[in-house]
Amino acid sequence: MWNLLVDYWPHMLAAISVGMAAAAIVHVVMSKEEVRAAIGWVGVILLSPIVGALVYAIAGINRIRRATMISERRRATGGDALHHAVFDVSRALVADLYGERFAAMKTLGDRVAKHAMTAGNTIRMLEGGDETYARMIAAIDGARRGIILETYIFDRDAIGLRLAEALVRARRRGVAVRVLIDAVGARYTVPSIVGTLSEGGVAVDLFNGKLIMGLRLPYANLRTHRKILVVDGATAFVGGMNIREGFTSEFATGERARDTHFCVSGPVVADLFSVAAEDWRFTTDEALDDDAWRIEPPPTAHFGAPVFIRAVSSGPDASLETNHRMLMGAFSVAERSIRIMSPYFLPDRELISALATAGRRGVEIDIVVPAHNNLFLVERAMTAQFEQVLKNYCRIWRAQGPFDHSKLMAVDSVWAFVGSSNLDPRSLRLNFEIDIELLDSGFAGAIDARIEAAIATAEPVTIEELRARPFPLRLADRLLWLGSPYL
């Protein structure tokens, strides 16, 4: 046997290589919906025998297939009992208040998102970690029945321990507490906050990985990037802020990073809870359907409240590219202005084309990114792509001051989209994200004002400036840009 291996190992290796490549290529062409992605993976597989097929098996296959779970979500979260249809907004009402183009956006959302647009909601913008964490802790300390928290990063630092202590206090006074942290995000600090929560009696688990055993590599590229906190089925916090001391003036070393989070109440809370509860059941197989997780019925007197909100969940499952489709629709209905603030701005060709078309129609488009990014490779890849955007009647601004992690968008000072999604391939195709779509001139105007304030002190990016950089630097940026789908 040994002699056979010694004599014929090159032939065996070649056969294994061909077999693996053939199997991987068949999977690529039968499963990928985008021709460029398919061609790229076929190239990797052919040019890197065995290794290319292994890389595809680890990073290229979406193993999270939760479409079959959608029908089970009703049982996991109480289903229709959570959703109060009396608050659903009609297309006619949107058309009457905001015009036919935003009524078309409402129809788009109905067809691509899981959740309805509802009236009777309230929303409060929270500026920075100091206000956000203080309000979250106050809500946790006031909890009587149930708390569910889902987040990407939950650091074991000064602010993380403060949040953990509040969750432990709630558990000790009889409140049901569930905490779900992404397996990648949980490893940002060592030791993890998981042990602290577990020792305090809090039910905590990791999305797509076991901390002790290490990450399950086939799933490590598919992460929950959602940030949801729901307290007693009545109040929810959502946005882009992780739990990290760097967002607070109290604990940050050096400049405090900025971010924007939101506190909401009303019918949308039921939908935010259902997203977090579905993720919890997917991870632990526990259905949150007892009285501790009862959704408080919103007062019907608030039906006339002007804030129309829809929860928009996206992920590499049945909700693939929901956020992408919503953005494409919003860019297509814009008439006056599109304002975007994003820390990681790496839109795909479709979004760039949609922005370019809006710009050519005369829509004023302003995009604000940090002057100094916290991720060097992302900053370089972003810079490589800026010229594509600038030459199509868009303006890009580098915001000065501390790094701003906010993800904000407003169209015509009427429609807004805020939450956890960045405008990059990871958020638009790989991550599980949660955003909220809003129709309200007051709130959208506040988002506009927030972005305009950043523009007031920002430096414009120009094509001349980009082209004046040394060729080796521009080439390096373009090479990094090639890897942008996985940055």
C-alpha positions as CSV (number, residue, x, y, z in Angstrom):
1,M,0.0,0.0,0.0
2,W,2.8,2.4,0.9
3,N,4.6,1.6,-2.3
4,L,1.5,2.3,-4.2
5,L,1.1,5.7,-2.5
6,V,4.8,6.5,-3.2
7,D,4.6,5.6,-6.9
8,Y,1.2,7.1,-7.7
9,W,0.8,10.0,-5.3
10,P,1.0,12.6,-8.1
11,H,-1.7,10.9,-10.0
12,M,-3.9,10.6,-6.9
13,L,-3.3,14.2,-6.0
14,A,-4.3,15.2,-9.5
15,A,-7.4,13.1,-9.4
16,I,-8.4,14.6,-6.0
17,S,-7.7,18.1,-7.3
18,V,-9.9,17.6,-10.4
19,G,-12.7,16.0,-8.4
20,M,-12.7,18.8,-5.9
21,A,-12.6,21.5,-8.6
22,A,-15.4,19.9,-10.6
23,A,-17.6,19.5,-7.5
24,A,-16.9,23.1,-6.5
25,I,-17.5,24.6,-9.9
26,V,-20.8,22.7,-10.3
27,H,-21.9,24.1,-7.0
28,V,-20.9,27.6,-8.1
29,V,-22.7,27.6,-11.4
30,M,-25.8,26.1,-9.9
31,S,-26.1,28.3,-6.8
32,K,-24.7,31.7,-7.5
33,E,-27.1,34.3,-8.9
34,E,-24.6,37.0,-9.9
35,V,-22.5,36.1,-12.9
36,R,-19.5,38.1,-11.7
37,A,-19.4,36.3,-8.4
38,A,-19.7,33.0,-10.2
39,I,-16.8,33.8,-12.6
40,G,-14.6,35.0,-9.8
41,W,-15.1,31.8,-7.8
42,V,-14.5,29.6,-10.8
43,G,-11.3,31.5,-11.4
44,V,-10.1,31.0,-7.8
45,I,-11.0,27.3,-8.0
46,L,-9.2,26.7,-11.3
47,L,-6.1,28.8,-10.5
48,S,-5.6,27.4,-7.0
49,P,-6.0,23.6,-7.2
50,I,-7.4,22.1,-4.0
51,V,-6.8,25.3,-2.0
52,G,-9.3,27.2,-4.2
53,A,-12.0,24.6,-3.6
54,L,-11.3,24.6,0.1
55,V,-11.5,28.4,0.3
56,Y,-14.8,28.3,-1.6
57,A,-16.1,25.6,0.8
58,I,-15.2,27.8,3.8
59,A,-16.1,31.3,2.5
60,G,-18.2,31.0,-0.6
61,I,-21.1,28.8,0.4
62,N,-24.0,30.2,2.4
63,R,-24.7,27.3,4.8
64,I,-27.3,29.3,6.7
65,R,-30.6,28.3,5.1
66,R,-33.4,29.6,7.3
67,A,-36.1,29.8,4.7
68,T,-37.7,26.6,6.2
69,M,-37.7,28.4,9.6
70,I,-39.8,31.3,8.4
71,S,-43.0,29.3,8.8
72,E,-41.8,28.3,12.3
73,R,-41.2,31.9,13.3
74,R,-44.9,32.4,14.1
75,R,-44.7,29.7,16.7
76,A,-41.3,30.9,18.0
77,T,-42.5,34.5,18.5
78,G,-46.2,34.3,18.9
79,G,-46.8,35.0,15.2
80,D,-49.8,37.2,14.4
81,A,-50.5,37.7,18.1
82,L,-47.5,40.1,18.2
83,H,-48.6,42.1,15.2
84,H,-51.4,44.6,15.7
85,A,-52.8,45.0,12.2
86,V,-54.9,48.0,13.2
87,F,-51.7,50.0,13.0
88,D,-50.8,48.9,9.5
89,V,-50.4,51.9,7.1
90,S,-52.3,51.8,3.8
91,R,-50.8,52.8,0.5
92,A,-53.6,55.3,0.1
93,L,-52.7,57.0,3.4
94,V,-49.0,57.3,2.4
95,A,-50.0,58.7,-1.0
96,D,-52.3,61.2,0.6
97,L,-49.6,62.4,3.1
98,Y,-46.4,62.0,1.1
99,G,-47.3,61.5,-2.6
100,E,-47.4,58.6,-5.0
101,R,-43.6,58.1,-5.2
102,F,-43.4,57.3,-1.5
103,A,-46.5,55.2,-1.8
104,A,-44.5,53.2,-4.4
105,M,-41.7,52.9,-1.8
106,K,-44.3,51.6,0.7
107,T,-45.4,48.9,-1.8
108,L,-41.8,48.0,-2.4
109,G,-41.3,47.5,1.3
110,D,-44.4,45.4,1.5
111,R,-43.1,43.1,-1.2
112,V,-39.5,42.6,-0.2
113,A,-39.5,43.0,3.6
114,K,-41.1,40.7,6.2
115,H,-42.8,43.4,8.2
116,A,-45.5,45.9,7.6
117,M,-45.2,49.7,7.9
118,T,-47.0,50.8,10.9
119,A,-48.3,54.0,12.4
120,G,-48.5,55.0,16.1
121,N,-44.7,54.8,16.7
122,T,-42.4,57.1,18.5
123,I,-38.7,57.4,17.9
124,R,-35.9,59.3,19.7
125,M,-32.5,59.9,18.3
126,L,-29.7,59.2,20.8
127,E,-26.4,61.0,20.2
128,G,-23.4,59.1,21.3
129,G,-22.6,56.4,23.8
130,D,-23.1,58.4,26.9
131,E,-26.8,59.0,26.3
132,T,-27.4,55.6,24.6
133,Y,-25.9,53.4,27.3
134,A,-27.4,55.4,30.1
135,R,-30.9,55.0,28.6
136,M,-30.4,51.3,27.9
137,I,-29.3,50.7,31.5
138,A,-32.3,52.7,32.8
139,A,-34.6,50.6,30.7
140,I,-33.0,47.4,31.9
141,D,-33.2,48.5,35.5
142,G,-36.9,49.2,35.0
143,A,-37.7,45.9,33.4
144,R,-40.4,43.7,35.0
145,R,-40.8,40.7,32.6
146,G,-38.3,40.1,29.8
147,I,-35.2,41.5,28.1
148,I,-33.7,40.3,24.9
149,L,-30.4,41.8,23.6
150,E,-28.7,40.9,20.3
151,T,-25.5,42.6,19.3
152,Y,-22.4,42.2,17.2
153,I,-19.8,43.4,19.7
154,F,-20.2,43.3,23.5
155,D,-16.8,44.2,24.9
156,R,-15.7,43.2,28.4
157,D,-14.6,46.7,29.2
158,A,-15.8,49.4,31.6
159,I,-19.1,50.1,29.8
160,G,-19.6,46.4,28.8
161,L,-19.3,45.4,32.5
162,R,-21.7,48.2,33.5
163,L,-24.3,46.8,31.0
164,A,-23.6,43.3,32.1
165,E,-24.2,44.2,35.8
166,A,-27.5,45.7,34.9
167,L,-28.6,42.6,33.1
168,V,-27.5,40.4,36.0
169,R,-29.4,42.7,38.4
170,A,-32.5,42.2,36.2
171,R,-32.1,38.4,36.3
172,R,-31.7,38.3,40.0
173,R,-35.0,40.2,40.5
174,G,-36.8,37.6,38.4
175,V,-36.7,39.1,34.9
176,A,-36.2,36.7,32.0
177,V,-33.0,37.8,30.2
178,R,-31.6,36.5,26.9
179,V,-28.3,37.8,25.3
180,L,-27.1,36.8,21.9
181,I,-23.6,37.9,20.7
182,D,-22.0,37.2,17.4
183,A,-19.2,34.7,17.7
184,V,-16.8,36.9,15.9
185,G,-17.8,40.0,17.8
186,A,-17.5,38.2,21.1
187,R,-13.8,37.7,20.6
188,Y,-13.0,41.4,20.3
189,T,-12.0,41.3,24.0
190,V,-10.3,38.4,25.9
191,P,-11.7,37.1,28.2
192,S,-15.2,37.5,26.7
193,I,-18.2,39.1,28.4
194,V,-19.9,35.7,28.0
195,G,-18.4,34.3,31.1
196,T,-19.4,37.3,33.2
197,L,-23.0,37.1,32.0
198,S,-23.2,33.3,32.5
199,E,-21.8,33.5,36.1
200,G,-24.5,36.1,36.8
201,G,-27.2,33.7,35.7
202,V,-28.0,35.4,32.4
203,A,-28.8,33.1,29.5
204,V,-26.3,34.0,26.8
205,D,-25.2,32.3,23.6
206,L,-23.1,32.9,20.5
207,F,-24.5,33.3,17.0
208,N,-22.7,30.9,14.7
209,G,-19.9,29.7,16.9
210,K,-18.8,28.3,20.2
211,L,-16.3,30.5,22.1
212,I,-14.5,27.6,23.8
213,M,-14.3,25.4,20.7
214,G,-13.4,28.3,18.4
215,L,-15.3,29.6,15.4
216,R,-17.0,27.2,13.0
217,L,-15.1,28.4,10.0
218,P,-17.8,27.7,7.4
219,Y,-20.1,30.1,9.2
220,A,-17.6,32.7,10.4
221,N,-18.2,34.9,7.4
222,L,-21.9,35.1,8.1
223,R,-22.4,37.2,11.1
224,T,-25.2,38.9,13.0
225,H,-24.4,42.6,12.8
226,R,-27.8,43.5,14.4
227,K,-28.1,45.7,17.5
228,I,-31.5,45.1,19.1
229,L,-32.5,45.6,22.7
230,V,-36.2,45.0,23.6
231,V,-37.5,45.5,27.2
232,D,-40.8,44.2,28.4
233,G,-42.2,44.2,24.8
234,A,-42.8,47.9,25.0
235,T,-39.5,49.7,24.4
236,A,-36.7,48.9,21.9
237,F,-33.3,50.3,21.1
238,V,-31.9,49.8,17.6
239,G,-29.2,51.4,15.5
240,G,-25.5,50.9,14.7
241,M,-23.9,51.2,18.1
242,N,-22.0,48.2,19.6
243,I,-21.3,48.0,23.3
244,R,-17.8,49.5,23.6
245,E,-16.3,52.0,26.0
246,G,-14.8,53.9,23.0
247,F,-18.1,55.5,22.3
248,T,-18.3,57.2,25.8
249,S,-16.6,60.4,27.0
250,E,-16.4,58.7,30.4
251,F,-14.2,55.8,29.5
252,A,-12.7,56.4,26.0
253,T,-9.0,56.6,25.7
254,G,-8.2,59.4,23.3
255,E,-11.0,60.8,21.1
256,R,-14.4,59.4,21.8
257,A,-15.9,57.7,18.6
258,R,-19.3,59.0,17.6
259,D,-22.4,57.0,16.7
260,T,-26.2,57.4,16.5
261,H,-28.7,55.0,18.1
262,F,-32.5,55.1,18.5
263,C,-35.1,54.4,21.1
264,V,-38.5,53.4,19.7
265,S,-41.9,52.5,21.0
266,G,-45.1,51.5,19.3
267,P,-46.1,48.6,17.0
268,V,-42.6,48.3,15.5
269,V,-41.4,46.9,18.8
270,A,-43.2,43.7,18.1
271,D,-41.4,43.3,14.8
272,L,-38.0,44.1,16.3
273,F,-38.6,41.5,19.0
274,S,-39.6,38.9,16.4
275,V,-36.3,39.4,14.6
276,A,-34.2,39.0,17.8
277,A,-36.4,36.1,19.0
278,E,-36.0,34.3,15.7
279,D,-32.2,34.6,15.9
280,W,-32.3,33.3,19.5
281,R,-34.4,30.3,18.5
282,F,-32.1,29.6,15.5
283,T,-29.1,29.6,17.9
284,T,-30.6,27.8,20.9
285,D,-33.8,26.1,19.7
286,E,-35.7,28.0,22.5
287,A,-39.0,29.6,21.6
288,L,-39.7,32.8,23.5
289,D,-43.4,32.4,23.7
290,D,-44.4,32.6,27.4
291,D,-45.7,35.6,29.3
292,A,-42.3,37.1,29.9
293,W,-42.1,37.9,26.2
294,R,-45.6,39.3,25.9
295,I,-45.8,42.3,23.6
296,E,-47.5,45.3,25.2
297,P,-50.4,46.5,23.0
298,P,-49.7,50.1,21.9
299,P,-52.4,52.5,22.9
300,T,-54.8,52.9,19.9
301,A,-55.0,56.6,20.6
302,H,-51.6,56.9,19.1
303,F,-52.7,55.7,15.7
304,G,-52.6,59.2,14.3
305,A,-48.9,59.6,15.3
306,P,-47.0,60.8,12.2
307,V,-44.1,58.4,12.4
308,F,-44.6,55.6,10.0
309,I,-41.9,52.9,10.6
310,R,-41.1,49.5,9.2
311,A,-38.5,47.1,10.6
312,V,-36.3,45.9,7.7
313,S,-34.3,42.7,8.5
314,S,-31.7,41.5,6.0
315,G,-29.4,38.5,5.9
316,P,-28.0,35.6,3.8
317,D,-31.2,33.6,4.0
318,A,-34.8,34.4,2.9
319,S,-34.1,38.1,3.5
320,L,-31.1,38.3,1.2
321,E,-30.4,41.8,-0.1
322,T,-33.6,43.3,1.4
323,N,-31.7,46.4,2.5
324,H,-30.1,46.6,-1.0
325,R,-33.5,46.6,-2.7
326,M,-34.9,49.2,-0.3
327,L,-31.9,51.5,-1.1
328,M,-32.3,51.0,-4.8
329,G,-36.0,51.9,-4.6
330,A,-35.3,55.0,-2.5
331,F,-32.6,56.3,-4.9
332,S,-35.1,55.9,-7.8
333,V,-37.9,58.0,-6.2
334,A,-35.6,60.8,-4.9
335,E,-36.4,64.2,-6.5
336,R,-34.5,66.8,-4.5
337,S,-31.8,65.3,-2.2
338,I,-30.1,62.1,-1.0
339,R,-27.9,62.4,2.0
340,I,-25.9,59.5,3.3
341,M,-23.6,59.1,6.3
342,S,-21.7,55.8,6.4
343,P,-18.4,54.8,8.0
344,Y,-17.8,52.1,5.4
345,F,-18.9,53.2,2.0
346,L,-18.3,50.5,-0.6
347,P,-21.4,50.2,-2.7
348,D,-21.7,47.7,-5.5
349,R,-22.1,48.6,-9.1
350,E,-25.9,48.6,-9.0
351,L,-26.0,51.1,-6.1
352,I,-23.4,53.3,-7.8
353,S,-25.5,53.3,-11.0
354,A,-28.7,54.2,-9.1
355,L,-26.9,57.1,-7.4
356,A,-25.5,58.2,-10.8
357,T,-28.9,58.1,-12.4
358,A,-30.4,60.2,-9.6
359,G,-27.5,62.6,-9.9
360,R,-28.1,63.0,-13.6
361,R,-31.7,63.7,-12.9
362,G,-30.7,66.7,-10.8
363,V,-30.9,65.2,-7.4
364,E,-28.4,66.7,-4.9
365,I,-26.4,63.8,-3.5
366,D,-24.1,64.2,-0.5
367,I,-22.1,61.3,1.0
368,V,-20.3,61.7,4.3
369,V,-17.5,59.4,5.4
370,P,-14.9,59.7,8.2
371,A,-11.7,61.6,7.4
372,H,-9.8,58.9,9.4
373,N,-11.3,55.4,9.3
374,N,-10.9,52.9,12.1
375,L,-10.2,50.2,9.5
376,F,-7.2,51.0,7.3
377,L,-7.9,48.5,4.6
378,V,-11.5,49.6,4.2
379,E,-10.4,53.3,4.0
380,R,-8.0,52.5,1.2
381,A,-10.6,50.4,-0.7
382,M,-13.2,53.2,-0.3
383,T,-10.8,55.7,-1.7
384,A,-10.2,53.6,-4.7
385,Q,-13.9,53.6,-5.5
386,F,-14.6,57.3,-4.9
387,E,-13.8,58.4,-8.4
388,Q,-16.6,56.2,-9.8
389,V,-19.1,58.1,-7.5
390,L,-17.7,61.6,-8.0
391,K,-17.8,61.6,-11.8
392,N,-21.5,60.9,-11.6
393,Y,-22.7,64.1,-10.0
394,C,-22.3,63.1,-6.4
395,R,-20.4,64.9,-3.7
396,I,-18.2,63.1,-1.1
397,W,-17.2,64.7,2.2
398,R,-14.6,63.6,4.7
399,A,-15.9,64.4,8.1
400,Q,-13.3,65.8,10.5
401,G,-13.0,65.1,14.1
402,P,-13.6,61.8,15.9
403,F,-14.4,58.7,13.9
404,D,-18.2,58.5,13.3
405,H,-19.7,55.1,13.1
406,S,-23.3,56.3,12.3
407,K,-25.3,54.8,9.4
408,L,-27.8,57.4,8.4
409,M,-29.8,58.2,5.2
410,A,-32.5,60.6,4.2
411,V,-34.3,61.2,0.9
412,D,-36.0,64.5,0.2
413,S,-36.3,65.2,3.9
414,V,-39.2,62.8,4.0
415,W,-38.0,59.2,3.9
416,A,-35.2,57.9,6.2
417,F,-33.3,54.6,6.6
418,V,-31.2,54.0,9.8
419,G,-29.9,51.0,11.6
420,S,-27.0,48.6,11.4
421,S,-26.3,48.3,7.7
422,N,-23.2,49.8,6.2
423,L,-23.1,50.5,2.4
424,D,-20.6,47.7,1.8
425,P,-20.8,44.1,0.4
426,R,-20.6,42.6,3.9
427,S,-23.7,44.4,5.2
428,L,-25.6,44.1,1.9
429,R,-25.0,40.4,1.3
430,L,-23.2,38.6,4.1
431,N,-24.3,40.0,7.5
432,F,-27.6,39.7,9.3
433,E,-28.7,43.3,9.6
434,I,-31.6,45.3,11.1
435,D,-32.7,48.7,9.9
436,I,-35.8,50.8,10.2
437,E,-37.5,52.6,7.3
438,L,-39.3,55.8,8.3
439,L,-41.7,58.2,6.7
440,D,-41.8,61.4,8.7
441,S,-40.7,64.8,7.6
442,G,-39.7,65.8,11.2
443,F,-37.5,62.8,11.7
444,A,-36.0,62.8,8.2
445,G,-35.3,66.5,8.7
446,A,-33.4,65.7,11.9
447,I,-31.3,63.2,10.0
448,D,-30.7,65.8,7.3
449,A,-29.6,68.3,10.0
450,R,-27.3,65.7,11.6
451,I,-25.6,65.1,8.2
452,E,-25.5,68.8,7.3
453,A,-23.7,69.6,10.6
454,A,-21.0,67.0,9.6
455,I,-20.7,68.5,6.1
456,A,-20.3,72.0,7.6
457,T,-16.8,71.1,8.9
458,A,-15.9,68.4,6.4
459,E,-13.4,68.5,3.6
460,P,-14.7,67.7,0.1
461,V,-13.1,64.9,-1.9
462,T,-12.3,65.9,-5.5
463,I,-11.4,63.9,-8.6
464,E,-8.3,66.1,-9.0
465,E,-7.1,65.3,-5.5
466,L,-7.6,61.6,-6.1
467,R,-5.7,61.6,-9.5
468,A,-2.9,63.6,-8.1
469,R,-1.8,60.9,-5.7
470,P,1.3,58.8,-6.6
471,F,0.6,55.9,-9.0
472,P,1.9,53.2,-6.5
473,L,-0.6,54.4,-3.9
474,R,-3.5,54.4,-6.4
475,L,-2.5,51.0,-7.5
476,A,-2.3,49.7,-4.0
477,D,-5.8,51.1,-3.3
478,R,-7.2,49.4,-6.3
479,L,-5.7,46.1,-5.4
480,L,-7.2,46.4,-1.9
481,W,-10.5,47.3,-3.5
482,L,-10.6,43.9,-5.3
483,G,-11.0,42.3,-1.8
484,S,-13.7,44.7,-0.7
485,P,-16.5,42.0,-0.6
486,Y,-14.7,40.4,2.4
487,L,-13.3,43.5,4.2
